[in-house]
Amino acid sequence: MDYFSVSALNSYIKNRLESDEELKNIQVLGEISNFKAHSSGHLYFTLKDEQSRISAVMFSSYVKRVSIRIENGLKVVVSGSVSVYKAGGSYQIYVYALEPVGIGNLYLQFEELKKRLAEEGLFAAEHKKDLPPFPKSIGVISAKEGAAIRDVITTIKRRWPLTKITLLPSLVQGKSATSSIVKALEKADSLNFDVLIIARGGGSLEDLWCFNEEEVARTVYALKTPIIAAIGHETDTTIIDFVADKRAATPTAAAELATPNLENVLRLLEQQNLRLIKAFTNRLDNQKKNFKRLASCACFNQKELLYAHKALTLHLLEQQLLNVKERLFNQAQSLLNTCHQELRHSTMTKVEKSKHKLGLLISKINSLNPLEILNRGYGMLEVDNVIIKSVKQVEIGQQLDISLHDGKIQANITNKEEIKHG
């Protein structure tokens, strides 16, 4: 039975492709993504459109002829040949020339969203939150497995093992990645971590596109918890890098930003401890010197001078107290005399007013006294002890008693005459 080895099959396909005249010198329109420049000078990238993609390589000898800057998102027409990379069994286009024809759609979307969010203030420095110097808990949003989460955990445990690390797994690529990342961010924010890290390893522009979605950017902006973005490699830039409070070039760099170095902290504490001991020692020495200086003063060596000074001070205070006492006494005596005079004057005034009122009342009472009327020459007439006020009360022949101011007389009525008034 005839069969191909893997190498033979790849060689056969390679020969068939290279013998096709159409594929020897072909021009292809597409957008550059997943661009990488090798240290050898060769360029590796993916050429893609809306529905498909093909790997491409451009060797350094051809790269030297290119005058434009090649980067992700650049739309180009490449000239080259299609062949198979025998060792990997993958076909690719070997580019020997390229010309730009515009900027790719994804790149345009990226720039439009970046400009709009910047105008809204989502990138403004005044909205950035400070990272805590000594975090007790760190939440990491990343894929459940992968180099990114391993690098973050390893770095944090090495630098600051005192913190608690919690992974909130999320999709980081694909159609469902956007909603997965948003849910993970919102959950992490509700758990009150000291700081958050969102991390992913490198990839093409398409692979990292979920971190350029507007919904993810606005969720990051709304977080109450400080967050560090570490998406892709150092050359990769996403929208959330601008929105996050800090941007790290790699997941490892994000872990370093989030944590202090325990060794450095311990070294600093030791230095501070030595400074405190030195400062305390210096102050103690100064206090000892001050004590010795005070102990050598004459007032301590000659106690009688100290006592004399205190006795003089006490005498002055006693004299001041006596002066104050005498002044207060004089003020109280003066106040008492004033009050006495005012009270006496007030009392006399009230007595005089009362005497005057009493005299008036006596005069009124006297004016109503019948005896006073009799003193003026009038008399009071009575018949059988009944006071006579009218001639109608008496008859001729009756005996009339007349009271005067100094006695009484009796008379008989011999005549009466009525007087008509008016």
C-alpha positions in Angstrom: 0.0 0.0 0.0 1.4 3.4 -1.0 1.3 6.3 1.5 2.8 9.7 2.0 4.9 10.7 4.9 4.0 14.0 6.5 7.2 15.6 5.0 6.4 14.1 1.6 2.9 15.4 1.7 4.0 18.9 2.7 6.7 18.8 0.0 4.1 17.7 -2.6 1.7 20.5 -1.7 4.6 23.0 -1.6 5.7 22.0 -5.1 2.2 22.2 -6.5 1.7 25.7 -5.1 5.0 27.0 -6.3 4.4 25.6 -9.8 1.2 27.5 -10.1 1.9 30.6 -12.2 -0.9 32.6 -10.7 0.5 32.1 -7.2 4.1 33.0 -8.1 3.4 36.7 -8.4 0.1 37.6 -6.8 -1.2 40.8 -5.3 -3.5 40.6 -2.3 -5.6 43.3 -0.6 -6.0 43.1 3.2 -5.5 44.6 6.6 -2.4 44.0 8.7 -2.9 42.5 12.2 -0.9 40.5 14.7 2.1 42.3 13.5 5.5 41.3 14.9 9.0 42.5 14.0 11.7 39.9 14.7 15.1 40.8 15.9 16.5 39.3 12.7 14.7 42.0 10.7 12.0 39.8 9.3 8.4 40.8 9.6 5.6 38.4 10.5 1.9 39.4 10.3 -1.6 38.3 9.3 -3.3 39.7 6.3 -7.1 39.6 6.7 -10.5 40.8 5.5 -14.0 40.5 6.9 -14.2 36.8 6.3 -10.8 35.3 6.2 -7.1 35.6 6.9 -3.7 34.4 5.7 -0.3 34.4 7.4 2.4 36.5 5.8 6.2 36.9 6.1 8.5 39.5 4.7 12.2 38.9 4.9 14.6 41.6 6.0 16.1 42.1 2.5 12.7 43.2 1.3 11.8 45.1 4.5 14.7 47.5 3.8 12.9 48.7 0.6 9.7 49.7 2.5 9.6 53.4 3.3 6.3 53.4 5.3 5.7 52.4 8.9 4.1 49.0 9.1 1.6 48.6 12.0 -1.6 46.9 12.9 -4.7 48.2 11.2 -2.9 49.3 8.1 -4.7 48.4 4.9 -2.3 47.3 2.2 -1.8 45.6 -1.1 1.0 43.1 -0.9 2.9 41.5 -3.7 4.4 38.1 -3.2 4.2 34.3 -3.8 2.2 31.7 -2.0 4.0 28.6 -0.7 4.0 26.2 2.2 6.1 26.4 5.3 7.1 22.8 5.2 8.1 22.3 8.8 4.7 23.6 10.1 2.5 22.4 7.3 0.9 25.9 6.9 0.7 27.9 3.7 1.5 31.6 3.7 2.3 34.4 1.4 5.9 35.5 1.1 5.8 39.2 0.6 8.4 41.1 -1.3 6.5 44.5 -1.6 3.6 46.3 -0.1 1.7 49.5 -0.6 -0.7 51.2 1.8 -4.3 51.8 0.6 -5.8 53.2 3.8 -6.5 52.5 7.4 -8.3 49.3 8.3 -11.9 49.3 9.6 -11.0 48.1 13.1 -8.4 50.8 13.4 -10.9 53.4 12.4 -13.4 52.2 14.9 -10.7 52.2 17.6 -9.7 55.8 16.8 -13.3 57.0 16.6 -14.2 55.5 20.0 -11.0 56.8 21.5 -11.7 60.3 20.4 -15.3 60.3 21.6 -14.5 58.9 25.0 -11.7 61.4 25.4 -14.0 64.3 24.7 -16.4 62.9 27.3 -13.6 63.0 29.9 -13.3 59.3 30.5 -9.5 59.5 30.2 -9.1 62.7 32.3 -6.4 62.5 35.0 -8.8 64.0 37.7 -10.9 60.8 37.4 -8.0 58.5 38.1 -8.0 56.9 41.6 -4.8 56.4 43.6 -3.6 52.9 44.2 -3.4 51.9 47.9 0.2 51.6 49.1 -0.3 48.3 51.1 -3.2 46.3 49.6 -4.7 43.6 51.7 -6.8 42.1 48.9 -6.4 42.1 45.1 -9.0 41.0 42.6 -7.7 39.7 39.2 -10.0 39.6 36.1 -8.4 37.2 33.6 -8.7 33.9 31.9 -8.9 31.0 34.3 -5.7 29.5 32.9 -2.9 31.1 31.0 0.4 32.8 31.3 -1.1 36.2 32.3 -2.7 34.9 35.5 0.3 32.8 36.4 2.6 35.8 36.0 0.3 38.0 38.1 0.0 35.5 41.0 3.7 34.6 41.0 4.8 38.2 41.1 2.4 39.3 43.8 3.3 36.3 46.0 7.0 37.1 45.6 6.7 40.8 46.2 3.9 41.1 48.8 2.8 37.7 50.2 0.6 39.5 52.8 -2.2 40.2 50.3 -5.1 37.9 49.4 -5.4 37.2 45.7 -8.9 36.4 44.2 -9.3 35.3 40.6 -12.5 36.3 38.9 -12.4 34.2 35.7 -13.6 35.8 32.4 -13.5 35.2 28.7 -10.8 37.4 27.2 -11.4 36.7 23.5 -14.3 36.0 21.2 -17.9 37.2 20.8 -19.0 36.5 24.4 -15.9 38.0 25.9 -17.4 41.5 26.2 -20.4 40.5 28.4 -18.2 38.1 30.4 -15.7 40.9 31.2 -18.4 43.4 32.2 -20.0 40.8 34.6 -16.6 40.0 36.1 -15.8 43.7 36.6 -19.1 44.5 38.3 -18.8 41.5 40.6 -15.2 42.4 41.5 -16.3 46.0 42.3 -19.0 44.8 44.7 -16.5 42.6 46.7 -14.6 45.7 48.0 -11.1 44.7 47.0 -8.3 47.2 47.6 -7.3 47.1 44.0 -8.2 45.3 40.7 -6.0 44.0 37.9 -7.5 43.1 34.5 -4.9 41.1 32.5 -4.5 39.2 29.2 -1.5 38.0 27.2 -0.6 39.3 23.8 -2.6 38.7 20.6 -3.7 40.3 17.4 -5.9 43.4 17.2 -8.9 41.1 16.7 -8.0 38.9 19.7 -7.8 42.0 21.9 -10.8 43.7 20.5 -13.2 42.9 23.4 -11.0 45.3 25.5 -11.8 48.1 22.9 -15.6 47.7 23.3 -17.4 50.8 24.6 -19.4 48.8 27.2 -16.2 47.5 28.8 -14.7 51.0 28.8 -17.7 52.6 30.5 -17.8 49.8 33.1 -14.1 50.3 33.9 -14.8 54.1 34.2 -17.7 53.5 36.7 -15.7 51.3 39.1 -15.3 52.5 42.7 -12.2 50.3 43.1 -8.9 51.4 41.6 -8.0 49.2 38.6 -4.8 48.5 36.6 -5.1 47.4 33.0 -2.4 45.0 31.6 -3.6 43.9 28.1 -1.2 42.3 25.6 2.4 43.1 25.2 4.1 46.5 25.6 3.3 47.5 22.0 -0.4 46.6 22.3 -2.8 49.4 23.3 -6.5 49.1 24.0 -9.2 51.6 25.0 -9.3 50.4 28.6 -5.6 51.3 28.9 -6.7 54.9 28.7 -9.7 54.5 31.0 -8.1 52.5 33.8 -6.5 54.3 36.7 -3.1 52.8 35.8 -1.8 51.1 32.7 0.9 48.4 32.8 2.8 47.1 29.8 2.5 43.5 30.9 0.6 41.4 33.5 3.9 41.1 35.5 4.3 44.9 35.4 0.7 45.3 36.7 1.4 43.0 39.7 4.5 45.2 40.4 2.4 48.4 40.2 -0.2 46.9 42.6 2.1 45.8 45.3 5.1 47.1 47.3 8.2 45.0 47.5 8.3 43.4 50.9 12.0 43.4 51.1 12.1 47.1 50.4 9.4 47.8 53.0 11.3 45.8 55.7 14.5 47.6 54.8 12.7 51.0 55.0 11.2 50.0 58.4 14.6 49.0 59.7 16.0 52.4 58.5 13.1 54.2 60.2 13.7 52.2 63.3 17.3 53.2 63.4 16.4 56.9 62.8 13.9 56.8 65.7 16.5 55.2 68.0 19.1 57.8 67.1 16.6 60.6 67.5 15.5 59.3 70.9 19.1 58.8 72.0 20.0 62.4 70.9 17.0 63.8 72.8 17.8 61.8 75.9 21.4 63.1 75.8 20.1 66.7 75.4 17.8 66.2 78.4 20.6 64.9 80.5 22.7 67.9 79.6 19.9 70.3 80.5 19.4 68.5 83.8 23.1 68.8 84.7 23.0 72.5 83.7 20.0 73.2 85.9 21.5 71.2 88.8 24.6 73.4 88.7 22.5 76.6 89.1 23.1 78.7 92.2 19.4 78.4 93.2 19.9 74.6 93.6 23.3 74.8 95.3 22.2 77.6 97.7 18.7 76.5 98.9 18.2 79.6 101.1 18.2 81.8 97.9 15.5 79.6 96.5 13.5 79.8 99.7 14.0 83.6 99.9 12.8 84.0 96.4 9.7 81.9 97.1 9.1 83.7 100.4 9.3 87.1 98.6 6.8 85.8 96.0 4.5 84.6 98.7 4.7 88.0 100.5 3.9 89.8 97.3 0.9 87.5 96.7 -0.3 88.0 100.3 0.0 91.8 99.9 -1.9 91.6 96.7 -4.6 89.5 98.3 -5.0 92.1 101.2 -5.2 94.9 98.7 -7.9 93.1 96.8 -9.8 92.3 100.0 -9.7 95.9 101.2 -10.8 97.2 97.8 -13.7 94.7 97.6 -14.7 95.7 101.2 -14.7 99.4 100.4 -16.7 98.8 97.2 -19.2 96.7 99.2 -19.5 99.3 102.0 -20.1 102.1 99.4 -22.7 100.0 97.7 -24.4 99.3 101.0 -24.5 103.0 101.9 -25.9 103.9 98.6 -28.6 101.3 98.9 -29.5 102.5 102.4 -29.9 106.1 101.3 -32.0 105.2 98.4 -34.2 103.0 100.6 -34.6 105.7 103.2 -35.5 108.3 100.6 -37.9 106.0 99.0 -39.5 105.1 102.4 -39.9 108.8 103.4 -41.5 109.7 100.0 -44.0 106.9 100.4 -44.8 108.0 104.1 -45.4 111.6 103.0 -47.7 110.5 100.2 -49.6 108.2 102.6 -50.0 111.2 105.1 -51.4 113.4 102.4 -53.9 110.8 101.3 -54.9 110.2 104.9 -55.5 114.0 105.5 -57.7 114.1 102.4 -59.7 111.1 103.6 -60.2 112.6 107.1 -61.4 115.9 105.5 -63.9 114.0 103.4 -65.1 112.0 106.4 -65.4 115.1 108.5 -67.4 116.9 105.8 -69.9 114.1 106.1 -70.1 114.1 110.0 -73.5 115.6 111.2 -71.7 117.2 114.2 -69.7 119.3 111.8 -72.9 120.5 110.2 -74.3 121.4 113.7 -71.1 123.4 114.4 -72.0 125.7 111.5 -75.3 126.7 113.3 -77.7 124.1 112.0 -79.9 121.9 114.2 -81.4 118.4 113.9 -85.2 118.1 114.5 -86.8 115.0 116.0 -90.3 114.0 117.0 -90.5 110.8 119.0 -86.8 110.0 118.0 -87.7 110.3 114.3 -85.6 112.8 112.3 -87.8 115.4 110.7 -87.0 116.1 107.0 -90.4 117.7 106.0 -93.2 119.8 107.5 -95.5 117.1 106.4 -94.1 114.8 109.2 -95.3 117.1 112.0 -98.6 118.4 113.4 -99.3 121.5 115.3 -99.2 120.9 119.0 -96.6 118.1 118.9 -93.4 118.4 121.0 -90.3 119.0 118.9 -86.7 117.9 120.1 -84.0 120.2 118.6 -80.3 119.0 118.7 -77.6 121.7 118.6 -73.8 121.3 118.6 -73.7 121.8 122.4 -77.0 120.3 123.6 -80.7 119.8 123.1 -83.9 122.0 123.5 -87.6 121.2 123.3 -90.4 123.3 121.7 -94.1 123.0 120.8 -95.3 123.3 117.3 -97.7 126.2 117.1 -97.8 126.8 113.4 -96.4 125.1 110.1 -96.2 126.5 106.6 -95.2 124.6 103.5 -92.9 126.4 101.0 -93.4 125.5 97.4 -90.1 125.4 95.4 -90.0 126.2 91.8 
